Amino acid sequence: MGRVTGPPGVRADRDPGLQPERTRLAWRRTTLAATVASVLAVRTALHGGVSAAGVVLGALCCACWLGFLLIAHRRIDTLSATGTPAVPAPRHLTAAVLCTTALAVCGAALVLQG
C-alpha cells in the first residue's frame, strides 16, 4: 500500500502543535463564558433583594463554576505540558458537562425566580 494523502493541494504533513493550541483556547473561551454566566447569575440573585432561594442558587452557580474551572485548568495544563496530550478521562469530561448543565439550570432558575 502506498502513502495515503489528502485532497490535491493539501499538505500531508501538519503541525501537531496546532490542535492542542486550538483546544486550549477553546477551554479558555468556555471558562470565560462560564465566568460571565456565574457573575450574571449572582447579580440576578442580588438584584431584587436577598432571598434564601437566591442565595442558595447563587452559591450553587459559584460551586458549579469552580468545579468547571478546576476541570478546565487541569485540561489546559495537560495540553500545555505535553507535545501529544492524552485523551481526557471520561469522568473529567462527564464532570465538565454536569457542571456546565448545572450552571445553566441554576442560572435559569434565578432568572425565573426574579
Order of alpha helices (4+ residues) and beta strands (2+ residues): alpha-alpha-alpha
